Amino acid sequence: MQQTGIQRGESHRVIFVRLLVSHLMCLGVFFVPVTAELLWTAVIGYFVRMFFIEAGAHRYFAHRAFKTSRLLQAVLGLGVAASGQRGPIWWAGHHRKHHRLSDRPGDPHSPMTRGTRGAFWHAHLGWLVQPDNLHTDLDAAKDLARFPELVFINKTHMLWPVLLLVGTVLLGAYTPFFGQEGLGWSAAVWAFFVPTVLSLHGIFAINSLTHGGKLGRWHRRRFATSDYTTNVWWLAIPTMGAAWHNNHHRYMNSARAGFYRWELDLSYVMLRLLAQGHLVWDLHPVPSAVLEEGHTLESQPMPLGEPEVRT
């Protein structure tokens, strides 16, 4: 059954408090015991969260760049919510708006529309507490709002990270999973808050660091997109391919953001593995014309300024 209208989210104060508490809890790394198992869990937990956001929220829910079953679609939605970055419909709706208005007035999180003062922090985290970005417009993602389970996950998105936190604490307190029993606080800090906060900064670094920036060794523009996007190679691994952002804005419907074999895209690698197991399919490729265009422009990277508008 199609659901429409505005699904209200929490207030900007609640979001601010959640962000503040999550960051303060990370300071616990200086006060709680840590084991090798907890360190590995933090690393793995970071990349699992990044996969759910980049491959799930971004490439699947926002851009429909591949197909999967309804069951795995729900699992992806739960993973997005449990990662602490709101619900899948909220994420997709705001991201689609970002592409429609990229680096122009109305873009939810562009650093290019704020002048120089506060632009970075607005794009990185500040946009989350702006009134226009608090709620979910179900009409902006009608293809997702027709699934009641996704609407439910989106509406109850705060529940899922809390359940994950509780489960993590119980696992640390009462089992030797993290090396020994009695590590409830350590598990909360290292196995939940650290990977959650790092993945938050990882994905939002795409907003703040790949739009604009001085072109050169660290920022490159292969395509003359109608915005100020850049490819930032050194962010490609920690963002699981999301930092090939100029590529992505040239052709957003591809299941891969690293268009060429030398552009490492871990999300696409994982999607290819899932496709081998028939869990996902119809991974949308990059059109050959776009690849050829990129080769043609490689020797003359596009400057920032007023890029050519392309369809």
Buried (B, 14 or more C-beta within 10 A) or exposed (E): EEBEEEBEBBEBEEBEEBBEEBBEBBEBBEEBBBBEBBBEBBEEBBBBBBBBBBBBBBBBBBBBBBBBEEEBBBBBBBBBBBBBBBBBBBBBBBBBBBBEBBBEEEBBBBBBBBEEEEBBEBBBBBBBBEEEBBBBBBEBBBEBBBBEEBBBBBBEBBEBBEEBBEEBBEBBBEEEBBBEEEBBBBBBBBBBBBBBBBBBEBBBBBBBBBBBBEBEEBBBBBBBBBBBBBBBBEBBEBBBBBBBBBBBBBBBEBBBBBBBEEBBBBBBBBBBEBBEEEBBEEBBBBEEEBBEBBEEBEEEBBEBEEBEEEE
